[in-house]
Amino acid sequence: VFYKPTGHRDNVIANWGNGNDLRILHDGTNSVISNQTGDLQIINSADDKDIVFFSDDGSGSITEYFRVDGDATNVLFSRKAKFSDTVEAVFGDDADFKIYHGGTHSFIDNNTGNLYIRNFSDDKNIHFQTDDGSGDITDYIVIHGQENIVKFQEHTRHLDNKEARFGTGSDLKIYHESATGHSHIKEAGTGELRLSANIFRVLNANTSETMIYAEQDGKVQLRFN
């Protein structure tokens, strides 16, 4: 039993265990706790108490960085957690979900099941944003929780032969066919293809001439030259 503080000079090791498996020392620059076998366990048996990790805050003061919270049964980070390039933040028993930066690009990888992006805040949105081509950040897609609608706030592009499909059975299709150079609006179901308007006009490609014109309760024109 020690009744007074004991001191160990630099590079003098305090050993524990028959094989000196646990060692504590100060090497003149750093302090070291070294375990040579088995697990190194830090245990707090006090009810609803924490294990708290402190360090310098970069300005000469001591601050908390993270704690193992025994009351809330979670790990609380009070400072940023930084992962180096190609080092993954891994989730799930089989590491099925990963987030990482590969040195050039950033990745969110899911390896099993569905990937859900959810917002449980009432009447709030999910915003998909990126650079707008001039150095600013802008919305490209907004999923509106209050309006119950998806808004595309920039142009969308469907590549050749890739269809924009509508309806549960994909009955309506719009696409451009690369082999023929033709564009198609196809009603592939059992119903009619209906265009609704008070005034209906078909123009040439550069919108300089009217080819077909129709107005409600009025005239219908088929124009030539």
C-alpha positions in Angstrom: 0.0 0.0 0.0 1.4 3.4 -1.0 0.4 6.3 1.2 2.4 8.9 -0.7 2.8 9.7 -4.4 5.4 7.5 -6.1 7.6 8.8 -8.8 9.2 7.2 -11.8 11.9 9.0 -13.7 11.9 9.3 -17.5 12.1 5.9 -19.3 11.5 4.0 -16.1 8.7 1.5 -16.7 6.1 0.6 -14.1 5.1 -3.0 -14.9 2.1 -5.0 -13.9 1.4 -8.7 -14.4 3.5 -11.8 -14.0 4.9 -11.3 -17.5 5.1 -7.5 -17.2 2.3 -7.3 -19.8 1.0 -3.9 -18.8 3.5 -1.0 -18.8 3.3 2.7 -18.0 6.1 5.1 -18.7 7.1 8.6 -19.7 9.9 8.5 -22.3 11.0 12.1 -21.8 8.6 13.4 -24.4 5.4 11.3 -24.4 3.5 9.3 -21.9 2.7 5.7 -22.8 0.3 3.0 -21.6 1.3 -0.2 -23.3 -0.4 -3.6 -23.2 1.4 -6.6 -24.4 -1.3 -9.3 -24.3 -5.1 -9.6 -24.3 -7.5 -6.6 -24.5 -6.8 -3.2 -22.9 -10.0 -2.4 -21.1 -11.0 1.0 -19.5 -13.9 0.4 -17.2 -16.1 2.7 -15.2 -18.4 0.8 -12.9 -20.1 3.8 -11.3 -23.8 3.8 -12.1 -24.8 6.3 -14.9 -21.4 7.9 -15.0 -19.1 8.4 -18.0 -15.6 7.9 -19.3 -14.5 11.3 -20.6 -11.5 12.0 -22.9 -10.0 15.5 -22.6 -7.1 17.2 -24.4 -5.7 20.6 -25.3 -8.1 22.7 -27.4 -5.4 24.3 -29.5 -5.3 27.5 -27.4 -3.8 26.3 -24.2 -7.0 25.2 -22.4 -8.3 21.7 -21.8 -11.6 20.6 -23.4 -13.6 17.5 -23.8 -13.3 15.7 -27.1 -15.6 12.7 -26.6 -17.2 10.7 -23.8 -18.7 7.2 -23.3 -22.0 8.3 -21.7 -23.1 5.7 -19.2 -26.4 7.4 -18.5 -27.5 8.0 -22.2 -25.8 4.8 -23.3 -24.1 6.4 -26.3 -20.8 7.8 -27.3 -20.9 11.6 -27.5 -18.4 13.5 -29.7 -17.9 17.1 -28.8 -15.4 17.8 -31.6 -15.1 16.8 -35.2 -14.3 13.2 -36.1 -11.8 13.2 -39.0 -11.2 10.3 -41.3 -8.1 10.3 -43.6 -8.4 9.6 -47.3 -9.6 6.0 -48.2 -10.4 5.4 -44.5 -14.0 4.3 -44.2 -16.6 5.0 -41.6 -18.3 1.6 -41.5 -21.7 0.7 -40.2 -23.5 -2.6 -39.6 -22.4 -6.0 -38.3 -21.0 -6.9 -41.7 -19.8 -3.4 -42.6 -22.6 -3.1 -45.2 -22.7 0.7 -45.2 -19.7 2.8 -45.7 -18.9 6.5 -46.1 -15.4 7.6 -47.2 -13.3 10.0 -49.3 -11.1 8.2 -51.8 -8.6 11.1 -52.2 -10.4 12.7 -55.1 -14.1 11.7 -54.8 -16.5 11.1 -51.9 -18.6 7.9 -51.7 -21.7 6.6 -49.9 -21.7 2.8 -50.4 -24.5 0.4 -49.4 -23.9 -3.3 -50.0 -27.1 -4.9 -49.0 -30.8 -4.0 -48.8 -32.3 -0.7 -49.7 -30.6 2.7 -49.1 -33.1 5.2 -47.5 -32.6 8.9 -47.2 -35.3 10.2 -44.9 -36.4 13.4 -43.3 -38.8 13.0 -40.3 -39.1 16.7 -39.7 -42.8 17.8 -40.3 -43.3 19.7 -43.6 -39.6 20.0 -44.3 -37.7 19.1 -47.4 -34.8 17.1 -48.8 -32.5 19.3 -50.9 -30.0 17.9 -53.5 -27.5 20.7 -54.1 -24.3 21.1 -56.1 -22.2 23.7 -57.9 -24.2 25.8 -60.4 -21.3 26.3 -62.8 -20.3 29.7 -61.4 -18.9 28.7 -58.0 -22.2 28.9 -56.1 -24.3 26.1 -54.6 -27.9 25.7 -55.8 -30.8 23.3 -55.5 -31.2 20.8 -58.3 -33.8 18.6 -56.8 -36.1 19.4 -53.9 -38.4 16.9 -52.3 -41.1 19.1 -50.7 -42.6 17.6 -47.6 -45.3 20.2 -47.2 -46.3 20.4 -50.8 -46.0 16.7 -51.3 -44.2 17.1 -54.6 -40.7 16.7 -56.2 -39.4 19.8 -57.8 -36.7 19.8 -60.5 -35.1 23.2 -60.3 -32.7 22.7 -63.2 -32.9 21.1 -66.6 -33.1 17.3 -66.8 -31.5 15.3 -69.7 -32.4 11.8 -70.9 -29.8 10.3 -73.2 -30.5 8.7 -76.5 -32.9 5.7 -76.3 -33.5 6.4 -72.6 -37.2 6.8 -71.9 -39.0 9.1 -69.5 -41.8 6.8 -68.4 -45.1 7.6 -66.7 -47.8 5.5 -65.2 -47.6 2.4 -63.0 -47.3 0.2 -66.1 -45.0 2.7 -67.9 -47.7 3.3 -70.5 -46.6 6.7 -71.6 -43.0 7.1 -72.9 -41.1 10.0 -74.2 -37.7 9.4 -75.8 -35.2 10.2 -78.6 -34.2 7.3 -80.8 -30.5 7.6 -81.9 -30.8 5.0 -84.8 -33.4 7.0 -86.7 -32.9 10.5 -85.2 -36.6 10.6 -84.4 -38.2 11.7 -81.1 -41.2 9.9 -79.8 -44.2 10.4 -77.5 -45.7 6.9 -77.2 -48.9 5.9 -75.6 -48.2 2.2 -75.0 -51.2 1.3 -72.9 -54.8 0.7 -73.7 -56.1 4.3 -73.5 -55.9 7.3 -75.7 -53.2 9.9 -76.0 -54.8 13.2 -75.1 -53.4 16.7 -75.3 -55.5 19.3 -73.4 -55.3 23.1 -74.0 -57.6 26.1 -74.6 -55.4 27.0 -77.5 -53.3 24.3 -79.3 -50.5 25.2 -81.6 -47.8 23.0 -83.4 -44.7 25.0 -84.4 -41.7 24.3 -86.6 -38.4 23.4 -84.9 -37.2 27.0 -84.4 -40.7 28.2 -83.4 -40.9 30.7 -86.2 -44.0 29.3 -88.0 -47.3 27.7 -87.1 -48.2 24.4 -88.8 -51.3 23.5 -86.8 -53.5 25.8 -84.8 -56.7 25.1 -82.9 -58.7 27.1 -80.3 -61.5 26.2 -78.0 -65.0 26.8 -79.5 -63.2 28.4 -82.5 -61.3 27.6 -85.6 -58.9 24.8 -86.5 -56.2 25.5 -89.1 -53.8 23.3 -91.0 -51.3 25.6 -92.5 -49.1 25.1 -95.6 -46.0 27.3 -96.2 
